[in-house]
Amino acid sequence: MAVTVKASLGKTKYYTEVIAGENQLITDEPIDKGGQNRGFNPFEILATSLASCTAATLRMYIDRKEWDVEKIDVEVELENFPLTKLAIFKRNINFEGSHLNDEQLKRLHAIADACPAHKILLNEIEIQTKFS
């Protein structure tokens, strides 16, 4: 499955309009980096991809199993170490309004690890660039 997004940045420093199909969002940089802090920064968007994909994947599985879970909270902290080329995603998942047993939690851990964004981040990644 391929997705296409288009990011457009004019003369306003770092204020970027991003379009994917019919949806739009704004990215920006924090004030201390020269931006206006009017949207997520690129690293927040990257962490958002993992958090939202994890939550959606878990919800699909929980609903299919008909388990009673009121709310799924997924918090992702991304630490980037450019000098060592290491990025660490710390993912914390909380299920509100549920009484899940240890076996269910073990299964949900495996389901979280199977979310498509998680899998992509563990794959070898290649970026192909061309100018037009």
N, C-alpha and C positions, 0 to 999 in steps of 0.2 A: 504494500500500500504506500503510495507516494503522497506526500502533502506538499503544498506550495504556499509559502508566505512571501510577502513583499514588504520590505522595510524602506521607508522614504524619510530622509533627513535633509531639511533645508538649511537655512543659515542660522537658525536658533540652535545654539550649542546643545547637542545631544538629545534634543526633543525629537523622537522618532515615532512616526505613525506606522503601525504594522497592520497589514491586512491579510486575512486568511479566509478566502471565500467571501461570505457575507459578514464576517466578524472583524472587528477592529479593536486594537488596544494601543496604548501609548507606552513607550519605554523612554527612560531618561537616566541621567546620572545624578547622584546626590550633589547637593550644593558644594560640599567640600571638594568635589571632583570637577567643578565647573558647570554642572548642570543646574536644573531648577527643581529637581526632585518631584516631577509631575507624573511619574509612572515608575513601574518596576525597572530596576537595572537589569542588564543581561544575565547576571549570575542569579538574580532572584527568579527570572523567567525559567532558567535551567532547573533550579530547585522546584519551582512550581510544577514543571512538567512531571517530575517524579512524584511529588506529593499528590497531585490531582489524579494522575494515572493509577497510583496505588489505591487511592480512595475509591475510584470508580470500579476498579477490578475487584476489590474486596466487596463492594456493594453488590455487584453482579453475582458473585459466588454466594454471599449471605442470603440474598433474595431467592436464588435457585434452591438453596438448602432450606429455606423458610425458617431461618433462625431469627430470633427477635433481637435486633440491634437497632436502637433508636438513632444513633449518630456515630459516624466514624470520623475521628480527628487524626490527620496525618501531618506531622510537623517534620520538615526537612531542613537541616542546617548543612550548608555547603562550605567547606573550607578548601581553599585553593592554595597550592604551594607551587608556583610557577618554576622556581629554580630546580626542584626535584621532579617536576612534571607529575605531581601527585594531586589528586582531588579526592577529598573524603566527603561522602554524603552520609550524614547521621540522620536516620529516619526513626521517628518515635510515633507509634500507632496506639491510639486509645479508642476503645469501644464504649460509648455511653449508653446507659439504659439496657445493659445486657448481663446475662449470667452465663458466660461461656466457660466451658470446662477446659482442662489442660489439653485434651485431645483436639478440641475445636481450635484452640489457640495455635497449636502446633500446625494444624492444617492451614489456618489463615496466614501463618508465617510463610509457608510454602507458596500460597496464592499471591501474597504480596511480592515475593521474589519473582513471580512469573508475570508480573505486569509488563506490558510491552515497553514502556519507557525504561524500566529497570533492565530489561534484557538488552536494549540498545546500548545503554551506558556501559554494559559489561562486554559488548562486542568490540572487535577491532573497528576503528572508525577511520574513514577516508573522506577528505574534503577536496572536492574538485572545483577549481575556480576558473572562470573565464571572464573577460571584459568584453562588453558589447557597446 
